[in-house]
């Protein structure tokens, strides 16, 4: 161990001794402060304090320990290098990189990988990694307790040994509310630069460039660009474990589509309980891999390894039959075996290990995996807490840790929960047998349950369906109520403060400031499920109102806002006077102006507001907006459902309180928009029907009309046209777009958007009805939109460039004007240079260029290079749109067409065979009613007929005939 590390360990050891020396003498009077629990940074800040009462002998010992600690810290500062030697070169220290998020401490994880226990699965991973054409993501999924995380840690070590690990993140241990997609991208970048120092400069550059940037820009700057600079001959691997336990994972995984073309640079191994969703498979290149349970033989080997460490009473080792029966009873659940072994070897147990084995094997119930885990968890609890009063204390402890948001010192946790400190310490010691992680600071800290227990144990405690004889169910409402009330009560003890800027905040005080709204929100059913005014009569409400009577609410608001959003500069002057509800709304508004990362703190404030004033439509409307933003940020279906519900209750509150200052049309508009979003997400046609009705009602209420409502109604009608195919919807959508343009101010900055929206509707009608005037007008509108975009540098013209290119190419296809082909080519090139590579429009521009090159070759077959470039570009486009992506069919069909053309030109049968395979793959992904199926059938029929002409196989002729008949059956009467 190097000298700085030795000094760090020594200083931490001395600090822990100071804690232990003083904690034993803590009382409720003669309070002074002593630093404890921190880990020291370069500026020697120690970040936690406790209430300590000094006794004389303890006082002198503490002074001695503090002097030793000061000497150690000074030595650490003197030894801290300004540069770190890494191999032959010296790399500069980058202080800005220390601001990036870090992985939670997982050093206390107990599970160890049994060598060769998953040899087949390892081989599958290495095959995927060695295959240069493999998917971007290997998605390993299995039920709880099979050993996914153990495998993830083993793969991490193996890849690190090969210098092929890019980063790893165990998301199940992260803070659930503060880790958004941006945080995980930065965490990956931080791990990347630590493992590969050559990427440090680019990661530091990304920190400067990505403030407030989109997720795609962050992926490019933090991950793609540093990997390009490293220029390694093999891809680095990022491991993401427990990804489905992290609530924003939908949004994060969706954005990884940007990296589809870069599988030679980076790959991802994702571990989750469930297989990837169908909509994810449509966006990203993923290989699902179901992880099988380990064999009984492997479990027997694991049990024997654990048993070899036990000191058996009188040397009575268990017979091999018991080991076999335990392995069989586990039925592949590794976590069951691990927990059973922990119970057997537990030194706190009053029963001999042999008796524990007999008790575990005695249960003859034939049950599934979840019930089997419930049995072993119930035995662990009852054997350690046999008395009812002990079980009640355990329920209080476990309930509190299940809702706890961040670790707390034991003393502070005890004060918050209302348990004696000695009781908390005893419970923690007895629960070690069912912990999967033992944090290094567990002697003086209490950690959230999700970070120290297996997820299946936490789910067991919450399950309402477990057999009563083995259940230990804990409702979370009471722990939230307990912590919420204790937090508000704690606030009343130190607020208002004489001098807020110098106020000391202990961990307990910080927790109370930061999390009381969350706990109060979750301590009772939502207002819509409770009787009107129910919450106003609760103890929580009266305690909260008591806070306002003490004039402490402003000080809390300032502390809370600056804690959640550092640097916000919020003070009492920036928060207008009013009651608690008004103050909470102002706090939420201040956070909203900062970052989407504050949404998990905005929403509880607004949830408390609607509980205090449940019949105020404005309150519900603001809550609906916040949930809509959370949906945009996380793609969480739950957030979208809550946004719809909040907007529904805003309308209901408006009906019950007509005197509200709110505008009914606005609430109709926002509910209609949420329903339209939910239709696009879930596909329920009743949502789009209701959205259209609400938009119509809102439009009728606006005096002189509303451009935004017209445009959104047009979009909803277009969505329904695409779903049902009703020409009336399309006609109304076009009419609304025209009306919106007519009333739009001439210099409105959004005019190009409206011009292009109308153009798209007209182009859609041209494809549906073939009216040439629609296409000509669409092109004219897009030319006007492009000119306006060029004049407005804040509104880049790339979207109009792509759309105009598509319209010109469509007119060339219909009328054959060479000028349209050249112009389309130019607009595609222009859009290509403006779109980032991660945007799918970049690849649509490439596809457009390939179309132009293919047509140019058809006009002049001496330009063979045009056809070759078109095929090359089409192959690139196909790599971006993975299997089952809606545009994957377009990409496959385009490549098949270009290959068929080259076959006719060269006669190489391999091109025709590949084209037929591509078309067959496309056809298999299209349902019978899909609008693209007839076109694919015709193309496949033509390709197979060409093969028949070339090879003369009668089966090809028969198959082509069947395909042609199906295409004719699907096409409408009169179709050319």
C-alpha positions, 0 to 999 in steps of 0.5 A: 500500500502506498504512503498516502493510502496508509495515511488515509486508512490511519486517519479514518481509523483514528476518526472512528476511535473518536466516534466510539470514544464519545458516542458512549457518553452521548446524553440529551444535555450539555450538548457540544459538537464533535466532528465524525464520520467524514472522509477527508478531501483535499481541503480537510473538510469533515462533513458530519457531526454528533451531539457529544457530552464530554466526561473528564477521562474521555475528554483527555483521550479525545484531545490526544486522538484529535492531535494524532488525527491532525498530524495524519491529515497534515501528512496526507496533504504534504504527500498528496501529489500534484501529478500521478505517475502512470507508466512511462508518462506523467499525467496532470491532475484534473481537479474538475474531474473530481466533481463527476459522480462516483459509484456507490461503495460496493466494497462490502458486498459478500457474494463471491463468484464460484469459479467455473460455475457459469462457464457456459454463460461466460462463453456466450458473453465472450462470443458476443464480445468477440463478434465484430458484427454483434449487437450494441447491448447484451441484455442478460435477464433472469428472476431475482436471486439467480445470481445476476449481480454476482456474474456482473461483478465477475465479468467486471473483474475479468474485463478489467484484467483484459484492460477491456472494461470501460465502466461499471455501474451497479444501479440498484445501490444508487440514490433512487431520486437523484440519479437521472440519465445525465448522472449515469452518463457522467458516472460512466465517463468518470469510470472511463477516465479512471480506467483509461487515463488517456480519456481524461482530457476529453472527459474534462472538456465534456464537462465544460461543453455539456452544461444543460445539453441534451442526453445525445450531446452528453453521450457524444461528448462524455462517451463517444468522443473520448473512445474515438480519441483512445483509438483502441483496437477492441471495444470497451465494455460498460456493465450496468447491473440492476438497470430495471431497479433504476426508475429513469432507465427507459429514457437512458436505454432509449438514448443509447441508440446513438451508439448503435453504429459504434459497436467497434468502440463500446458495448454494453452488458445490461443485467435486469430481471425482465427481458427488454421491452418490444419498444426498446428492441425497435430502437436499439441493437440488443441481444437478449440473453436469458440467464439460466439458474445454476445447476444443483452440482454448482450449488452443492459446491458452493454450500460445501465451500461455505460449510468448510468455514464453519466451526461445527459443534463437536466436529459434527460436520453435516452429511453430504445428503444434507448438502444435496437436499439444501441444493435441491431445495434451492432450485437454482436460487443462489440467494436462497442458498446464500441466505441459508448458509448465512443463517447456519453459520451465524454466530448470533444464533442460539441454535447449533448449526446442525439444528438450523439445517434441520429446521430449514430442511424440515419445511416440506411445502412444495412452493415456487421461487418467491414462496421459497425465499419467503420461507427462508426470510421468515425463518431468519426473522423469527429465529432472531426476533422470537418475542412480539415486542422484538418483532415490533421494534424490528418492523419499526426499524425495517420500515424506516430503512425501507423509506430512508433516502440516505445513510444516517449516523445511528444516533440521528437515525434513532432520534428520527425513528424513536428507537433507542440507539442500543436497540438499533445497533442490536437489530443491525447486528442480528440482520447481518445474516440476510444482508448482501452488503456489509458497508464498512461504516455500518458500525456507526451508520444506518443505510437504506434497505435497498443498498444492503439487502437483496431486492427479493428481501425488500419485496418480501417485506412489502408483499401482500400475497405471501402466505400468512404463515411466512409473511412479515409484511410492512406497510410503508405509509406508517414509516413515512408518517413517522419520519415525516412527523419527526422531520417537521418536529425537528425543524421546529427545534432549530427554526427560525434561526437567528443567523441562517448563514452560520447555522450548523446542520447536523445529518439529522437536521439536513435530512429533516430539511431535505426529505420531510415533503417526500415522507409527508406525501407518501404517508397517506393515500393520494387526495383523490382516493381519500374523502375531501378534506381528510388530510386537513384533520391529520396530525401531519397537517397540524404539525406542518401548520405549526411550523408556519405559526413559528415563522420558520417556513421561510428559513426552511425554504431557503435551506431546502432550495439551496440544498437541492439546487446549490447556487440558486441564491434563493433568499427570503426576499425572493419568496413571496409571503403567504401561507404554507401552500403558497410558499411550497408552490414558490419553492417548486417554481424556484427549483423548476428554474434550475434543472430537471434533476430537481423534479424528485424534490419539486413534486413532493412539495406540490403533492403536499400543496394539493393535500392542503388545498385539494380543491384548487385547480391551479395546484393540480395543474402545476402538479400535472406539469411537473409529472409531465416533465418527469415523463419527458425526463424518465419515460416512466409510464407511472409519471405519465399516468400521474400527469393525466390524473393530476390534469383530470383533477384540475378540471374536476376542481375547476368544476367544483370551484367555478370562481377560480382564476384559472382558465378552463381552456388551458386545463382542457389543453394540457389534459388533451396533450397528456392523453395524446402523449399516452396514446403515442406511448401505449396505443389506446385508441380511446386516449386519442379520441378523448384528446381530440374531444378535449382539444375541440372544447378548448378551441371553442373557449379561446376567443379568436382561436388559439394557434397552439391548440389548432396545431395540437388538434391537427397533430392528434387528428393526424395520429388518428388518421395514421391509426384508423386511416380516415380521410376526414381526419387528414382533411381536418388536420390540413384545414386546421394547419392552414387556419393556424397559419392564417392567424399567425403573426407574420414575424412569429419565430415559430412560423417555419414550424407551422409551414412545415407541419402543413407541408407534411400534411399535404405531402401525406395527402399526395401519397394517399390520393395522388393529387400533384398540386398538394405536393407542389404546394408542400414544396413551396411551403417548405422552401418558404420555411427554409428561407425563414430558418436561414434568417433566424440563426437560433432556429437551425434549418436542418429539419426543413432541409430533410423534409424538403429533400424528401418532397423534391425526391418524391416529385422527381419519382412522379415527374422525372425532372432532373432538377428535382433530383439534383436539388434533393441531393443538395438538401440531403447533403445540407441536412447531413452536415447539420444533424449530429450523428446520433440523431436518426435524421442524420441517417435519414439524410444518408438514406436520401443521398443513397436514393439519389445516387441509385437514381443517378446510376439508373439514369447513367449506368456508366457511373458505377461508383454511384451505385457502389456508394449507395450500397455502402451508405445503405449498409451504414443506415441499416446498422443505425436502425436495429431489428424491429425498428420501424425504419429498419424495414425502410433500410432493408428494402433500400439495400435490397433494391440497390443489391438487386440493381447491381445483380442486374448489372453484374449478374452476381447471384450473391447480391440477389440472394442477399436482397431476397434474404433482406426482403424476407426478413422485412416481411416477417416483421410486418403484420398482415394489415401493415401498410408497408406489407404490400410493397415488400411483397411486390419487391420480394416477388420481383426478386424471386422471379429474377432468381427463377429466370437465372436458376430456373427453380420451379419452386421460386416461380410458385413462391413468386406467384403466391406473393403476388396474389397476397399483394394484390389482395391487400392493395385497394381496388384501382391501385396501379 
